[in-house]
Amino acid sequence: MFGLGIGELLVILVIVLIIFGAGRLPEIGEGLGRGIKNFRKAVKTPDEIDVTPPSASAAKPEPPKPESGEPQA
């Protein structure tokens, strides 16, 4: 595990306890766990890509109709 032994892990744990305090550790753990869970969920679900071609009516817009008051050329 990255070359960390028990001694190094204990030192890291003590530093974290000093910085955050014992009361905030459950909140930090819960947030970290929730983040990991959401990340795994996002990685597992494939992105939905719409590959259907546009309909024929949307592809060819109708030409503008001349108004009845104007003379046609």
HELIX and SHEET records of a PDB file:
HELIX    1   1 ILE A    6  PHE A   20  1                                  15    
HELIX    2   2 LEU A   25  LYS A   44  1                                  20    
HELIX    3   3 ALA A   56  ALA A   59  1                                   4    
END                                                                             
